[in-house]
Amino acid sequence: MPPQSKSLWRHQDFLKLWSAQATSVFGSELASLAYPLTAIIVLQATTFQIGFLQASGTAAAALVGLFAGVIADRVRRKPLLITADLGRALLAFSIPLAAFFGVLRIEQLYLVAFFSGALSILSMVAGAAFLPSLLEKEQLVEGNSKFGTTESAAMIAGPSLSGALVQILTAPIAIVIDAVSFFVSALFVWQIRAPENVRSVGVSGRIAVAENPPAHADASDTKSIWTEIGEGLRFVYGNEILRPLAESIAAYFLFRQIVLALFTLYAIRELHLEPFLLGVIFSALGFGFLVGALTVKLITNRFGIGRTMISANLINIFALALVPLASGSTAFIVALLITSHFLHAFGVQVNGINLMSLRQAITPNHLQGRMTASFRFVNVGMMMFGSLIAGALGELIGLRETLVIGAVGMLVPFLRLLFSPVRHLNEQPSA
């Protein structure tokens, strides 16, 4: 799989995939407020209905996660990405269409959130598995960094513009922008010409060897979907590098969610912040992600993968520790929380890009989808548990005390990486 050029700026297939990702993420961010505001303003949804709506997409990610990995490893990833984009476009278009005819109901939003969540996890897993087939191992950090940069830029500009679009166009009509972005993304992916060597599914639902099978495949190789899922999990938790990475990031999502689940409630009820100031604080996330994406390659080249990831986890500990410490004047609280969100986003981005690139470099091509899905499935599960724990502890011991537990718990992912073979890595190992 030789690259077209050492510079990704001249790598035509990568640029098409990057354009697809950028178009999709900007479209989604521009419509980010339109989905909840459709429920809140147009349908006058109750608090329970809003919570159920938010849970629908996460539930889909948890249910579909592992199967998405098997699917991404069984079929060619390019058509999978196109199908996911077109499916999400049609789902998004259904909302303004139903609103136009006066038949929009909250149940439709539940279904759109669930199936869009399922297609999104499928697209994420397929995209992560597809990238290593376009780039060489040495280009993965740069490629993932460029993806992270566009996501950060979208997070900075998207939400504020989304609010303006909702005011001008109404919430359901603003969703049309998201739908159009998915159609454009599918068009970019369709133009990619790089060949793929993956297995395909036979009519029996079992794996059949593709016309040009990878080296690992045997002509008689047929496996059930549960065997495929088990192979992905065994590969991740049987690898001396992937296992600590998986356990560390799972612990991170658990304890981070304890903090994030209660943050808005804490800011409103205990810190007495206005919603506008909350928006200012959240905007710091986009800047942190952007700076992280732009500097991760330089930092990793200077200090090595292992030390960079461990240091990023240390930054995350400090960032979340600032949240329960917030007190004093409103100006000081806002400044402290802006610092917290910026540092947290920076640490997440630096650690995340290296984590993704390391996983992709270690994993053989035929296991890329299942490896990504295994990580994602566990992480989403930890987020669910974190939210439940946060709610229970918040009721029992109070908001600030629960945030302290979440912040202290961030030591777990840091220590798991510190006392693992990851700390000795200076560059990416081979698959």
Protein Blocks (a to p, Z undefined) as FASTA:
>chain_A
ZZfbfblklmmklmmmmmmmmmmmmmmmmmmmmmmmmmmmmnopafklmmmmmmmmmmmm
mmmmmmmmmmmmmpcfklmmmmmmmmmmmmmmmmmmmmmnopacfklmmmmmmmmmmmmm
mmmmmmmmmmmmmpcfklmmmmmmmmmmmmmmmmmmmmmmmmmmmmmnomklmmmmmmmm
mmmmmmmmmmpcbdcddddddfkopacddfbdcfkbcfklccdfklmmmmmmmmmmmpfk
lmmmmmmmmmmmmmmmmmmmmmmmmmmmmnopafklmmmmmmmmmmmmmmmmmmmmmmmm
mnojklmmmmmmmmmmmmmmmmmmggcjfklmmmmmmmmmmmmmmmmmmmmmmmmmmmmm
mpcfklmmmmmmmmmmmmmmmmmmmmmmmmmmmmmnojklmmmmmmmmmmmmmmmmmmcc
klmpmbdcdZZ
